[in-house]
């Protein structure tokens, strides 16, 4: 992936079955894990912070279309996943979403809005479920 422009931090692991649309639009911090079957549809830029996990078959979608345009032109819409985040199995993170440090999107959750630090989200559309304690080494408190 580095040969095609991906910027991967130390100890970053990307499973062979993960699908990365454009490696040049992917930036991962140290210790990131992209699980089996994960889809990173990154026509727009996707940044994943240190120690974050994108679980099996999760989907990050950094592009959309202009519904006001009769030709539905492509709109690039970056995604930012903060440090110590977890996008659980088969969850979906939509365009222009920023997941704050320590936030979690539960399995099969669908996220179209930004998250708060150290908060767990679930459902479709995802809503805040509860807060979680900051981990050792976190860069900020709640």
Secondary structure, 3 states (H helix, E strand, C coil): CHHHCCEECCCCEECCCCEECCHHHEEECCCCEECCCCEEECCCCEEECCCCEECCCCEEECEEECCCCCCCCEEECCEEECCCCEECCCCEECCCCEECCCCEECCCCEECCCCCCCEEEEEECEEEEEECCCCCCCCCCC
